[in-house]
Amino acid sequence: MELSVSLEVVCRLIVRARELEAQVPGIETDDEEDPHDTDDGLAVIEDEANEAVEAEISALLDDQADDQIAEILALAWVGRGTYDASEWDEALEEANDPGGETPTDQLLEMPTLAAYLDAGLAAFDLSCEGIGQID
């Protein structure tokens, strides 16, 4: 199995998906104080404080060709256990014809996308190790 999507792109998605998964719902306050001006060190992981992460993931996916997005989705499915690594062709075929929901939407709705992609890479003896610092 050879990916047309670069390993760097998949690794960047893993990093950003981990950031997105670490976010927690924001705390709503009734007063007019800005909750981000508090001394609360956890404000940085509130989803309102870092909405750019999901936008960056979406933009990164939007920059990929349809076949590359399908590969990312198939890789996530292998990592999730929906398909085995030996069933790559079937996973890729379904990812190219997902039905009603777009592959990008399916990826964004996966609650543990980072873990699925990481496990999908591992199923093919690939990893982000040695890719370098991805910011």
For each residue, the residues with C-beta under 8 A, 3 or more apart:
1: 85 88 124
2:
3: 6 7 10 71 75
4: 65 67 68 71
5: 9 10 64 68 69 71 72
6: 3 9 10
7: 3 10 11 121 126 128 131
8: 11 12 131 134
9: 5 6 12 13 60 64 68 72
10: 3 5 6 7 13 14 72 75 117 121 128
11: 7 8 14 15 128 131 134
12: 8 9 15 16 60 134
13: 9 10 16 17 57 60 61 72 113 114 117
14: 10 11 17 18 114 117 118 128
15: 11 12 18 19 114 134
16: 12 13 19 20 53 56 57 60
17: 13 14 20 21 57 113 114 117
18: 14 15 21 22 114
19: 15 16 22 23 50 53
20: 16 17 23 53 54 57 113
21: 17 18 111 112 113 114
22: 18 19 45
23: 19 20 45 46 47 50 53
24: 42 45 46 47
25: 46 47
26: 35 46 47 48 49
27: 35 46
28:
29: 33 35
30:
31:
32:
33: 29 37 38
34: 37 38
35: 26 27 29 38 40 43 46 48
36: 43 48 49
37: 33 34
38: 33 34 35 43
39:
40: 35 43
41: 44
42: 24 45 46
43: 35 36 38 40 46 49
44: 41 49 50
45: 22 23 24 42 49 50
46: 23 24 25 26 27 35 42 43 49 50
47: 23 24 25 26 50 51
48: 26 35 36 51
49: 26 36 43 44 45 46
50: 19 23 44 45 46 47 53
51: 47 48 54 55
52: 55 56
53: 16 19 20 23 50 56 57
54: 20 51 57 58 108
55: 51 52 58 59
56: 16 52 53 59 60
57: 13 16 17 20 53 54 60 61 108
58: 54 55 61 62 104 108
59: 55 56 62 63
60: 9 12 13 16 56 57 63 64
61: 13 57 58 64 69 72 104 107 108
62: 58 59 104
63: 59 60
64: 5 9 60 61 68 69 72
65: 4 68 69
66: 69 70 96 103
67: 4 70 71 96
68: 4 5 9 64 65 71 72
69: 5 61 64 65 66 72 73 103 104 107
70: 66 67 73 74 92 95 96 103
71: 3 4 5 67 68 74 75 92 95
72: 5 9 10 13 61 64 68 69 75 76 103 107 117
73: 69 70 76 77 95 98 103 106 107
74: 70 71 77 78 83 88 91 92 94 95 120
75: 3 10 71 72 78 79 116 117 120 121
76: 72 73 79 80 107 110 113 116 117 120
77: 73 74 80 82 83 91 94 95 116 120
78: 74 75 81 82 83 84 85 87 88 91 119 120 123 124
79: 75 76 115 116 117 118 119 120 121 122 123
80: 76 77 110 116 119 120
81: 78 84
82: 77 78 91
83: 74 77 78 87 88 90 91
84: 78 81 87 123
85: 1 78 88 123 124
86:
87: 78 83 84 90 91
88: 1 74 78 83 85 91 92 124
89: 92 93
90: 83 87 93 94
91: 74 77 78 82 83 87 88 94 95
92: 70 71 74 88 89 95 96
93: 89 90 96 97
94: 74 77 90 91 97 98
95: 70 71 73 74 77 91 92 98 103
96: 66 67 70 92 93
97: 93 94
98: 73 94 95 101 102 103 106
99:
100:
101: 98 105 106
102: 98 105 106
103: 66 69 70 72 73 95 98 106 107
104: 58 61 62 69 107 108
105: 101 102 108 109
106: 73 98 101 102 103 109 110
107: 61 69 72 73 76 103 104 110 113
108: 54 57 58 61 104 105 113
109: 105 106
110: 76 80 106 107 113 116
111: 21
112: 21 115 116
113: 13 17 20 21 76 107 108 110 116 117
114: 13 14 15 17 18 21 117 118
115: 79 112 118 119
116: 75 76 77 79 80 110 112 113 119 120
117: 10 13 14 17 72 75 76 79 113 114 120 121
118: 14 79 114 115 121 122 127 128
119: 78 79 80 115 116 122 123
120: 74 75 76 77 78 79 80 116 117 123 124
121: 7 10 75 79 117 118 124 126 127 128
122: 79 118 119 125 126 127
123: 78 79 84 85 119 120
124: 1 78 85 88 120 121
125: 122
126: 7 121 122
127: 118 121 122 130
128: 7 10 11 14 118 121 131 134
129:
130: 127
131: 7 8 11 128 134
132:
133:
134: 8 11 12 15 128 131
135:
